[in-house]
Amino acid sequence: MATPSKSTVVKTPKNKLEPIARGVSVPAHDPDSFAENIALVGPGLVTGASDDDPSGIATYSQAGAQFGFGTLWLTLFSYPLMCAIQEISARIGRVTGVGIAANIRKMYPRPVVYAIVAMLLFSSIFNLGADLGAMGESAHMLFGGPAWVHLLLMGSVSILLQIFVPYTRYVKYLKFLVLSLMAYAVTAFLVHIDWTAALRATVVPPIKMFHGDYLTMVVAVLGTTISPYLFFWQASQEAEEVQVRPEEQPLKRAPAQAPRQLHRIRIDTYAGMAVSNAVAFFIMLTAAATLHAHGNTAIQTATQAASALEPLAGRFAYALFAAGIIVTGLLAVPVLAGAAAYAVGEAMQWRVGLEIHPGRATKFYITLGVATLVGLALNFVNFDPIKSLFVAAVINGLLAAPVMALMMLMTRSQKIMGEFTLPFYLQIAGWIGTIAMFAASAAFLISSLK
C-alpha cells in the first residue's frame, strides 16, 4: 500500500496528514482474510513486544529468582486485563484520530493532564536510562569492548532512526524484531523445569505469600505488564495510522470503516499481548528453574540474570538471553521515548507524529530526543539503575490505575467517542482491570507503611 513520505505530507486543521498528490488507489480489504489481517497488524503487536524491554526482563528475572514459580500466575491473570485496556487505548486513537493525552485534555482540568504527563515522562526517562544501560552491558558481554561505547552507539542509533526514518518504514523493522523474542522461549527449553509444578503455579496463586516483598513484586510485575506508556503509545500509533493512510479517517467521521478497523484492532491487540505475556512467562520460568532453584535470589538486572544463567544452563542459553536484551531494547526505546513525546506534545497542543518531517514538528522531536538523551546521560552520572528501575516499575503500577479510571470514564462520553462508546464486555473487563490495579496499589502502600 502506498503511503506518503515525510517530505510529501502536510498538516490540516483536522489533525490529518494528507498527501499533497492524491490519486492513490487502495485495494479492497477482505476482513475475513487471515493474510490481510496479519499484514495490517502493527501497533498492538509492537506495543506488546516492547512491553518486554530490558527493564521488564529485569523485573521478571527478579520475580522468578526471588519467588520461584510464585509469580507465574500473574501472566495468566493479567492477559485479559492487558487485552482489554490496550484495546480500549487503541479504540480511543482510532475513533478520535488523536492520542490519550489530547483526549484527557478535552475532558479534565489541565492540572490533571500535566500531573499524569509529568509522572509518565519521569518514569519513561528512568526506564530509558535502565534499558540503554542494559543494552550497553549486554553488547559488552557478547562482543567485548567498553560498555559505554556500545551504550552511546545504541542510544544514538535509536534517536536517529526515530527522527529520520519515516514511521511507515520504521514500524516494519519493529515488527520484524518481534521475532527475536522467541529467544526467551528457546532458553526456557534449554534448562530442566518441573512442568507439573510450573503449570500448577500458573493457575493457582500462592495466597500465603501475599504480604511484604511479595506484594511489592506483584505491583512491580503488574506495573511492567500494564504500563501507562503502553496506553499512550498504542493510542497514538492508531492515530498515526489514520494520519498516514490517505484512505483512513477517524471512525467518528467515517463510521463505515468501523467494522474492519475494530476487527483488526482486536486481532492486533490480542496477538501483541499474547506475545508479551508469553515472553514474561518464559523469563520468570527460566529464572525460577535455574537461579531460584540454586539459591541465587539476589538478581537485580537483566544482565546479571544472563551472567548467572551461563554456569547453570550453558553458554548458548546465556548468549540467547543477552542478545534478547539488546533486541528488546531496540524495540522498547522508541516506544518509551515516543510515548513520552506524544503525551507531552498532545498536552501542550503541539504538532505530533513520527511521520511528520522534523522541521514541521520540532518541539515533538526535541522532546523525543531530549528524553532519550537524558536517559542515556543517567548512565554516566551517579545513577543506580537497579533502584531507579524498580522505582519506575512501581510508579507505573501506581500511575496505571488512575489513568485507567480516566480512560474508562472518557470512553463513556459521546463527546469523545461519538457513537463508539465502549461495548459492554470492554466496560466490564476495563473496570475489572482498573479495580485490580487499584487493589494491588493499595495493598502495596499499606504493606509499605507497616
C-alpha positions as CSV (number, residue, x, y, z in Angstrom):
1,M,0.0,0.0,0.0
2,A,1.4,3.4,-1.0
3,T,1.9,5.8,1.9
4,P,3.1,9.4,1.9
5,S,6.7,10.0,2.9
6,K,7.9,12.7,5.3
7,S,8.5,15.1,2.5
8,T,5.1,14.7,1.0
9,V,2.7,15.4,3.8
10,V,1.1,18.5,5.2
11,K,-0.9,19.0,8.4
12,T,-4.5,20.0,8.1
13,P,-6.6,21.8,10.8
14,K,-8.4,18.4,11.4
15,N,-5.1,16.9,12.6
16,K,-5.0,14.8,9.4
17,L,-1.8,14.2,7.4
18,E,-2.8,14.2,3.8
19,P,-0.7,13.6,0.7
20,I,-0.2,16.6,-1.5
21,A,-0.8,14.4,-4.5
22,R,-3.8,12.1,-4.1
23,G,-4.8,9.5,-6.7
24,V,-3.6,6.5,-4.7
25,S,-5.7,3.5,-5.5
26,V,-6.4,1.4,-2.4
27,P,-7.3,-2.2,-2.9
28,A,-10.4,-3.5,-1.1
29,H,-9.8,-5.2,2.2
30,D,-11.3,-8.6,3.0
31,P,-12.0,-8.7,6.8
32,D,-12.1,-12.5,6.8
33,S,-8.7,-12.9,5.1
34,F,-6.1,-14.1,7.7
35,A,-3.2,-12.9,5.4
36,E,-4.6,-9.4,5.0
37,N,-5.3,-9.1,8.8
38,I,-1.8,-10.2,9.6
39,A,-0.4,-7.6,7.2
40,L,-2.4,-4.9,9.0
41,V,-1.1,-6.0,12.4
42,G,1.2,-3.3,13.8
43,P,0.5,-1.0,16.8
44,G,-0.7,-3.8,19.1
45,L,2.0,-6.2,18.2
46,V,4.8,-3.7,18.6
47,T,3.2,-2.4,21.8
48,G,3.0,-5.9,23.3
49,A,6.6,-6.8,22.3
50,S,8.0,-3.6,23.6
51,D,6.5,-4.4,27.0
52,D,9.3,-7.0,27.4
53,D,12.0,-4.4,27.4
54,P,15.3,-4.8,29.4
55,S,13.6,-3.2,32.4
56,G,10.8,-5.7,32.1
57,I,13.2,-8.6,31.7
58,A,15.0,-7.5,34.9
59,T,11.7,-7.3,36.8
60,Y,10.6,-10.7,35.5
61,S,14.1,-12.2,36.3
62,Q,13.9,-10.8,39.9
63,A,10.4,-12.3,40.3
64,G,11.5,-15.7,39.2
65,A,14.8,-15.6,41.1
66,Q,13.2,-14.4,44.3
67,F,9.9,-16.2,44.4
68,G,10.4,-19.1,42.1
69,F,7.2,-20.2,40.3
70,G,5.2,-18.0,42.7
71,T,4.6,-15.2,40.2
72,L,3.8,-17.2,37.1
73,W,0.0,-16.8,37.7
74,L,0.3,-13.1,37.0
75,T,0.9,-13.7,33.3
76,L,-2.4,-15.6,33.0
77,F,-4.3,-13.2,35.3
78,S,-3.0,-10.0,33.6
79,Y,-3.6,-11.2,30.0
80,P,-7.3,-10.5,29.6
81,L,-6.8,-7.2,31.5
82,M,-4.0,-6.2,29.2
83,C,-6.0,-7.1,26.2
84,A,-9.0,-5.0,27.4
85,I,-7.1,-1.9,28.4
86,Q,-4.9,-1.9,25.2
87,E,-7.9,-2.5,23.0
88,I,-9.6,0.5,24.8
89,S,-6.5,2.6,24.2
90,A,-6.4,1.6,20.5
91,R,-10.1,2.4,20.1
92,I,-9.5,5.9,21.6
93,G,-6.9,6.6,19.0
94,R,-8.7,5.2,16.0
95,V,-12.1,6.7,16.9
96,T,-10.9,10.2,17.7
97,G,-7.8,10.4,15.5
98,V,-5.7,11.7,18.4
99,G,-4.0,10.2,21.4
100,I,-4.9,9.8,25.0
101,A,-3.3,13.0,26.4
102,A,-5.2,15.1,23.8
103,N,-8.5,13.4,24.8
104,I,-7.8,13.8,28.5
105,R,-7.2,17.5,27.9
106,K,-10.7,17.8,26.4
107,M,-12.4,16.3,29.4
108,Y,-10.4,17.0,32.5
109,P,-8.7,20.1,34.1
110,R,-5.2,20.9,32.9
111,P,-3.5,20.2,36.2
112,V,-4.8,16.6,35.9
113,V,-3.3,16.3,32.4
114,Y,0.0,17.9,33.4
115,A,0.4,15.7,36.5
116,I,-0.2,12.5,34.6
117,V,2.1,13.5,31.7
118,A,4.9,14.6,34.2
119,M,4.8,11.2,36.0
120,L,4.8,9.4,32.7
121,L,7.8,11.4,31.5
122,F,9.6,10.8,34.7
123,S,9.2,7.0,34.7
124,S,9.9,6.8,31.0
125,I,13.2,8.6,31.3
126,F,14.3,6.3,34.1
127,N,13.2,3.3,32.1
128,L,15.1,4.6,29.1
129,G,18.3,5.0,31.2
130,A,18.0,1.5,32.6
131,D,17.2,0.0,29.2
132,L,20.0,1.7,27.4
133,G,22.4,0.7,30.2
134,A,21.4,-2.9,30.0
135,M,21.8,-2.9,26.2
136,G,25.3,-1.5,26.5
137,E,26.3,-4.1,29.1
138,S,24.8,-6.9,27.1
139,A,26.7,-5.8,24.0
140,H,29.9,-5.7,26.1
141,M,29.2,-9.2,27.4
142,L,28.7,-10.6,23.9
143,F,31.1,-8.6,21.8
144,G,33.7,-7.2,24.2
145,G,34.9,-3.6,24.1
146,P,33.9,-0.8,26.5
147,A,30.2,-0.9,27.5
148,W,30.0,2.9,27.2
149,V,30.8,2.8,23.5
150,H,28.0,0.3,22.9
151,L,25.7,2.5,25.1
152,L,26.5,5.7,23.1
153,L,26.1,3.8,19.8
154,M,22.7,2.3,20.6
155,G,21.4,5.5,22.1
156,S,22.4,7.5,19.0
157,V,21.1,4.9,16.6
158,S,17.7,4.9,18.4
159,I,17.4,8.6,18.2
160,L,18.4,8.9,14.6
161,L,16.1,6.2,13.4
162,Q,13.1,7.8,15.1
163,I,13.9,11.2,13.7
164,F,15.0,10.5,10.2
165,V,13.2,7.2,9.2
166,P,9.5,7.6,8.3
167,Y,7.1,5.9,10.7
168,T,5.6,3.7,7.9
169,R,9.1,2.2,7.2
170,Y,10.3,2.2,10.8
171,V,7.4,0.2,12.1
172,K,8.2,-2.6,9.7
173,Y,11.6,-3.0,11.3
174,L,10.0,-3.1,14.7
175,K,7.5,-5.8,13.7
176,F,10.5,-7.9,12.4
177,L,12.3,-7.5,15.7
178,V,9.3,-9.1,17.5
179,L,10.5,-12.5,16.1
180,S,13.7,-12.2,18.2
181,L,11.6,-12.5,21.4
182,M,11.3,-16.2,20.7
183,A,14.8,-16.5,22.1
184,Y,13.4,-16.5,25.6
185,A,11.0,-19.4,24.8
186,V,14.0,-21.3,23.4
187,T,16.1,-20.5,26.5
188,A,13.4,-22.0,28.8
189,F,13.6,-25.3,27.0
190,L,17.4,-25.5,27.4
191,V,17.0,-25.9,31.2
192,H,15.4,-28.5,33.4
193,I,11.9,-27.5,34.5
194,D,9.4,-29.2,36.8
195,W,6.5,-28.6,34.4
196,T,3.9,-30.0,36.8
197,A,4.8,-27.5,39.5
198,A,5.1,-24.7,37.0
199,L,1.7,-25.3,35.4
200,R,0.1,-25.6,38.8
201,A,1.6,-22.3,39.9
202,T,0.4,-20.7,36.7
203,V,-3.3,-21.3,37.6
204,V,-3.1,-21.2,41.4
205,P,-1.9,-18.0,43.1
206,P,0.2,-18.6,46.3
207,I,-2.2,-16.8,48.7
208,K,0.1,-17.4,51.7
209,M,2.8,-15.2,50.1
210,F,0.5,-12.2,49.8
211,H,2.4,-9.8,52.1
212,G,5.5,-7.6,52.3
213,D,8.1,-8.0,49.5
214,Y,5.8,-10.3,47.5
215,L,3.1,-7.6,47.2
216,T,5.8,-5.1,46.1
217,M,6.9,-7.6,43.4
218,V,3.2,-8.1,42.3
219,V,2.8,-4.3,41.9
220,A,6.2,-4.1,40.0
221,V,5.2,-7.0,37.7
222,L,1.7,-5.5,37.0
223,G,3.3,-2.1,36.6
224,T,5.6,-3.6,34.0
225,T,2.9,-5.6,32.1
226,I,0.1,-3.0,32.4
227,S,2.2,0.2,31.9
228,P,0.7,3.6,31.2
229,Y,3.3,4.4,28.5
230,L,1.8,1.5,26.5
231,F,-1.7,3.0,26.7
232,F,-0.4,6.3,25.3
233,W,1.8,4.7,22.6
234,Q,-0.9,2.4,21.2
235,A,-3.5,5.1,21.1
236,S,-1.1,7.5,19.4
237,Q,0.0,4.8,16.9
238,E,-3.6,4.2,15.9
239,A,-4.0,7.9,15.4
240,E,-0.8,7.9,13.4
241,E,-2.1,5.1,11.2
242,V,-5.2,7.3,10.5
243,Q,-2.9,10.2,9.6
244,V,-0.5,8.4,7.2
245,R,-3.1,6.3,5.3
246,P,-4.9,8.7,2.9
247,E,-8.0,6.4,2.7
248,E,-8.4,6.3,6.5
249,Q,-10.4,8.7,8.7
250,P,-11.2,8.8,12.5
251,L,-14.1,6.5,13.0
252,K,-16.2,9.4,14.4
253,R,-16.0,10.9,10.9
254,A,-16.1,7.7,8.9
255,P,-18.3,5.1,10.8
256,A,-18.4,2.9,7.8
257,Q,-14.8,1.9,8.4
258,A,-15.6,0.8,12.0
259,P,-16.2,-3.0,11.4
260,R,-13.0,-3.5,9.5
261,Q,-10.8,-1.4,11.9
262,L,-12.3,-2.6,15.2
263,H,-11.9,-6.2,14.0
264,R,-8.2,-5.5,13.1
265,I,-7.6,-3.8,16.4
266,R,-8.8,-6.9,18.3
267,I,-6.6,-9.2,16.3
268,D,-3.6,-6.9,16.6
269,T,-4.0,-6.3,20.4
270,Y,-4.7,-9.9,21.4
271,A,-1.7,-11.1,19.4
272,G,0.6,-8.4,20.8
273,M,-0.5,-9.1,24.4
274,A,-0.1,-12.8,23.9
275,V,3.5,-12.3,22.8
276,S,4.2,-10.0,25.7
277,N,2.9,-12.4,28.4
278,A,4.3,-15.5,26.8
279,V,7.8,-13.9,26.9
280,A,7.3,-12.7,30.5
281,F,6.2,-16.3,31.4
282,F,9.3,-17.9,29.9
283,I,11.6,-15.4,31.6
284,M,10.1,-16.0,35.0
285,L,10.1,-19.7,34.4
286,T,13.7,-19.8,33.4
287,A,14.8,-17.7,36.3
288,A,12.8,-19.8,38.7
289,A,14.1,-23.1,37.4
290,T,17.7,-22.0,37.4
291,L,18.5,-19.1,39.7
292,H,15.9,-19.7,42.4
293,A,16.4,-23.4,42.4
294,H,20.1,-22.9,43.1
295,G,19.6,-20.3,45.8
296,N,20.6,-17.3,43.6
297,T,17.8,-14.9,44.6
298,A,19.7,-11.6,44.6
299,I,19.3,-10.9,40.8
300,Q,18.7,-7.2,40.2
301,T,19.3,-6.6,36.5
302,A,18.8,-8.3,33.2
303,T,22.5,-8.6,32.6
304,Q,23.1,-10.1,36.0
305,A,20.4,-12.7,35.1
306,A,22.2,-13.5,31.8
307,S,25.6,-13.9,33.6
308,A,24.1,-16.1,36.4
309,L,22.4,-18.2,33.7
310,E,25.7,-19.3,32.0
311,P,27.1,-21.7,34.6
312,L,23.6,-23.2,35.2
313,A,22.3,-23.5,31.6
314,G,25.3,-23.2,29.3
315,R,26.9,-20.6,27.0
316,F,24.2,-20.9,24.4
317,A,21.4,-20.0,26.8
318,Y,23.5,-17.2,28.2
319,A,24.1,-15.8,24.7
320,L,20.4,-16.0,23.7
321,F,19.3,-14.3,26.9
322,A,21.9,-11.5,26.5
323,A,21.1,-11.0,22.8
324,G,17.4,-10.8,23.6
325,I,18.2,-7.9,25.9
326,I,19.7,-5.9,23.1
327,V,16.9,-6.6,20.6
328,T,14.1,-5.9,23.1
329,G,15.9,-2.6,23.9
330,L,15.9,-1.7,20.2
331,L,12.1,-2.3,20.3
332,A,11.4,-0.6,23.6
333,V,13.5,2.6,23.4
334,P,11.5,4.2,20.5
335,V,8.2,3.2,22.3
336,L,9.2,4.7,25.6
337,A,10.6,7.9,24.1
338,G,7.8,8.1,21.6
339,A,5.0,7.7,24.2
340,A,6.6,10.4,26.3
341,A,6.9,12.8,23.3
342,Y,3.3,12.1,22.2
343,A,1.9,12.7,25.7
344,V,3.9,15.9,26.2
345,G,3.1,17.2,22.7
346,E,-0.6,16.5,23.0
347,A,-0.8,18.0,26.5
348,M,0.9,21.2,25.1
349,Q,-1.1,21.1,21.9
350,W,1.9,20.8,19.7
351,R,2.0,19.1,16.3
352,V,3.0,15.5,16.9
353,G,3.7,12.5,14.7
354,L,6.6,10.2,13.7
355,E,5.6,10.6,10.0
356,I,5.8,14.4,10.1
357,H,9.1,15.9,8.9
358,P,11.2,17.1,11.9
359,G,11.1,20.6,10.6
360,R,7.3,20.6,10.9
361,A,7.1,19.1,14.4
362,T,10.2,20.5,16.0
363,K,9.0,20.5,19.6
364,F,7.8,16.9,19.4
365,Y,11.1,15.7,18.1
366,I,13.1,17.8,20.6
367,T,11.1,16.1,23.4
368,L,11.7,12.7,22.0
369,G,15.4,13.3,21.6
370,V,15.9,15.0,25.0
371,A,14.1,12.2,26.8
372,T,16.4,9.6,25.2
373,L,19.5,11.7,25.8
374,V,18.6,12.3,29.5
375,G,18.1,8.6,29.9
376,L,21.4,8.0,28.2
377,A,23.2,10.5,30.3
378,L,21.9,8.9,33.5
379,N,24.4,6.1,32.8
380,F,27.3,8.5,33.1
381,V,26.5,10.0,36.4
382,N,25.9,8.6,39.9
383,F,22.9,6.6,38.7
384,D,21.7,3.5,40.4
385,P,19.9,1.6,37.6
386,I,18.7,-1.1,39.9
387,K,16.9,1.1,42.4
388,S,15.6,3.5,39.6
389,L,14.4,0.6,37.6
390,F,12.3,-0.8,40.4
391,V,11.1,2.7,41.4
392,A,10.0,3.3,37.8
393,A,8.1,0.0,37.7
394,V,6.3,0.8,41.0
395,I,5.5,4.3,39.7
396,N,4.0,2.7,36.6
397,G,1.9,0.4,38.8
398,L,0.6,3.3,40.9
399,L,0.0,5.5,37.9
400,A,-1.8,2.9,35.8
401,A,-4.9,2.7,38.0
402,P,-5.9,6.4,37.9
403,V,-5.0,6.7,34.2
404,M,-7.2,3.6,33.5
405,A,-10.0,5.1,35.5
406,L,-9.9,8.4,33.5
407,M,-9.9,6.4,30.3
408,M,-12.9,4.3,31.3
409,L,-14.8,7.4,32.2
410,M,-13.7,9.1,29.0
411,T,-14.8,6.2,26.7
412,R,-18.3,6.5,28.1
413,S,-18.5,10.1,26.8
414,Q,-20.2,10.6,23.5
415,K,-18.4,13.9,23.3
416,I,-15.1,12.0,22.9
417,M,-16.2,8.7,21.3
418,G,-19.4,9.7,19.4
419,E,-21.4,6.5,18.7
420,F,-18.4,4.3,19.5
421,T,-18.6,4.3,23.3
422,L,-17.3,1.0,24.7
423,P,-19.3,-2.2,24.3
424,F,-20.4,-3.9,27.5
425,Y,-17.7,-6.6,27.5
426,L,-14.9,-4.0,27.4
427,Q,-16.6,-1.9,30.1
428,I,-16.6,-4.9,32.4
429,A,-13.1,-6.0,31.6
430,G,-11.8,-2.5,31.7
431,W,-13.2,-1.8,35.1
432,I,-12.1,-5.2,36.5
433,G,-8.6,-4.3,35.4
434,T,-8.8,-0.8,36.9
435,I,-10.1,-2.2,40.2
436,A,-7.3,-4.8,40.2
437,M,-4.6,-2.2,39.7
438,F,-6.1,0.0,42.5
439,A,-6.3,-3.0,44.8
440,A,-2.7,-4.0,44.1
441,S,-1.5,-0.4,44.6
442,A,-3.4,-0.1,47.9
443,A,-2.1,-3.4,49.2
444,F,1.4,-2.3,48.3
445,L,1.0,1.1,50.0
446,I,-0.5,-0.5,53.2
447,S,2.3,-3.1,53.3
448,S,4.9,-0.3,52.9
449,L,3.6,1.6,55.8
450,K,3.8,-1.3,58.2
